[in-house]
Amino acid sequence: MINAVVALQPVKGSIIVVEQPARDATAVRRVELLMPRHTVRIAAAVAVLGLLTSCSSSTNSAAPSSAPASSSAAGSGSGPRVPVPLPTRELLDNPCTVLTNAEATDFGLIPPGEKTTRQLTACQWRSSDNGQNSIGMAPVPPNTGGISDIYDQKERQAYFEPTTVDGYPAVFADTQDGRPSGTCTLWLGVTDHLAVSIIPAIGAGPNRSKPCALAKKFGAAMLTHLKHSA
């Protein structure tokens, strides 16, 4: 279990916008997820996919996560291979089940997560300590090249930082850099043909300056759950 409760707590004295309409207005963003041959554009990320939330002021709103269209359905194989493919049925059917209620609570999140099924099947969890903070996760099955589809678009990313999560290939990458605003996109390979996007949106608290570290911790918790499901 990963306990991130303290990390998700707000900073005293933080200035936030408390009116819900104002927060919702700043949440409307164009989200582009890497897809083979075409790009899916999603407006109002909170309402449609639940991947991002913007509960801070207009100057501190979360940036969108996006990646351009892939040049081939299976990718070029430029990314690293996964060591052992993980079971994906549970992940694809309902991403919210990748954390049990107890695991989500230990992570400092409100269980259960909120599932959305419009463009992609995704899940969003909100912080139990601060409504400004959330983590969204979505498998992207149309990316049949998995993590390689992200590597194939390396030159078009605002940031591209390969990493690993418990031995599984991952990369921090996005066409727009929202890290200074508390948003970071982590792509994590669970099989050679399936990558998962993990997107913290942190409006307040110590993790606002390090959302990528939180994304990696969440990825580790998800992998642990999937391994136990194998």
Sequence and secondary structure as in RCSB ss.txt:
>XXXX:A:sequence
MINAVVALQPVKGSIIVVEQPARDATAVRRVELLMPRHTVRIAAAVAVLGLLTSCSSSTNSAAPSSAPASSSAAG
SGSGPRVPVPLPTRELLDNPCTVLTNAEATDFGLIPPGEKTTRQLTACQWRSSDNGQNSIGMAPVPPNTGGISDI
YDQKERQAYFEPTTVDGYPAVFADTQDGRPSGTCTLWLGVTDHLAVSIIPAIGAGPNRSKPCALAKKFGAAMLTH
LKHSA
>XXXX:A:secstr
    TGGGS  TT      HHHHHHHH   EEE  BSS EEESSHHHHT S    S TTS     B   BSSSS 
 S S   SS    HHHHH GGGGS HHHHHHHTB SS EEE SSS EEEEEBSS TT EEEEEE TT TTTHHHH
HTTGGG SEEEEEEETTEEEEEEESS  GGGTB  EEEEEETTEEEEEEEE  SSGGGG HHHHHHHHHHHHHHH
HHHH 
